[in-house]
Amino acid sequence: MSAEKTLVFYLEAAFRQRAEAGKVNFVNRITSAFASRGFAVAFRGNSDAEVLASALHPGYAFYLMEHPISPRGLTIRLSYFYPFWRIEKSAKRWDWEVARAAYDPDTLDRAEAARFAGLWRKRLFGTDAVTRSLDGHVYIPLQGRLTEHRSFQSMSPLDMIKTTLALEPDRRIVAGLHPNEAYSVEELTALDRLVQSSPRLSLSGADAVDLVRGAAYVVTQNSSVAMTGYFLHRPAVLFGLIDFHHIAASIHRVGVEEAFRQVQRTVPDFDVYLFWFLQKMAINAGRQDAEQRILETVRARGWQV
């Protein structure tokens, strides 16, 4: 078999171990799809040396949540909830096809969308019903680098909190630190000062889903918690670029003041959007057509498979 008929996954150690053991269904479906086209599949680590060497490999390459180094490479990433995945040319989620796609709810079957969202809401969150909490708090799930204003953000996370306090004058603001982030002393000190000077602002270590349930809406740069909010019918204000922006009050799209006006008065059809975003625009690895969708997607990305 020629080297061109090889597909290599570049994966971090724990994920690679699971994938090689056949415990990642999406990888299994990719492997089966490419085997049907006469490809051999291999697994390698994602060390700097291995990733750099991948640029010279004549076959195709998949990278997990990392920018493709190989000219014949693509990135794979979970679309927030198993078993939904994406195959993209870039690791930047705001550059993905779905981020640029036009969303038109009128082209979708609302009854089918309601069934889809209800099924997955029950599987993911234990209920197929939702209730709005109009008198709830504003939940701000924080990510990393609290004092920095990065290129995909409209302002730093700390300035996002200050802006929310200014434009949401009545509700309590509850911020939560990301459990997997390592915050510096300077970041935590700056956050503590803001909490001490703002009686309506508090920090919480409670479960994110519980905090979403009690919220009127979510404010974030681009945290996936906003997607949890969509399932629980909580609108979102987004201060950063991301792929799930279409039904959010986006600072980049409408500006700060208008975004906060929108989140107060506009209630999107969350279930229709989730149906479009996950079932139509992502690959559901649990469906019978997953392998066909995988091959169609990589061909659309330029692979000759």
Order of alpha helices (4+ residues) and beta strands (2+ residues): beta-alpha-alpha-beta-alpha-beta-beta-beta-alpha-alpha-beta-alpha-beta-alpha-beta-alpha-beta-alpha-beta-beta-alpha-alpha-alpha-beta-alpha
